[in-house]
Amino acid sequence: HDLRAEAAALQRGAASVEELRAAVRTKETRLFVGSGSSKVSLQAERDQLRKLQEQLVQLGAEEDSVRTQRDLLAKQQESLRTQLAEQKGRLQLLQSQVARRGDVDSELAARQAELRECTEAAQRARATAD
């Protein structure tokens, strides 16, 4: 999931919630101000108000769900960042070990060459002495 998309969805949900709250306040005001209107109109307003409040509750639940998802994604992202940092550390350690191994191999080759030279010189000296 894309954290930006989740955040945008959360913002859209919050805007919808605010619009519905404003509509509910408008309806409530209309119910109080226009209390002289007919009983049928009043019942229709109450029904619409109830529907708006149900939508508001549903959007609130969706908003909570999106917020929960966003928090979960943020935790996953942080966990992945931590794992990445650990992997980078391990990689650097292995690279330094490989470099050290190369140094040791070079040193070993140099010592083996010196040993060969010394062995050959010793053999020549023995041959000369004999």
Buried (B, 14 or more C-beta within 10 A) or exposed (E): EEEEEBBEBBEEBBEBBEEBBEBBEEBEEBBEEEEEEEEEEBEEBEEBBEEBBEBBEEBBEBBEEBBEBBEEBEEEEEEEEEEEEEEEEEEEEEEEEEEEEEEEEEEEEEEEEEEEEEEEEEEEEEEEEE
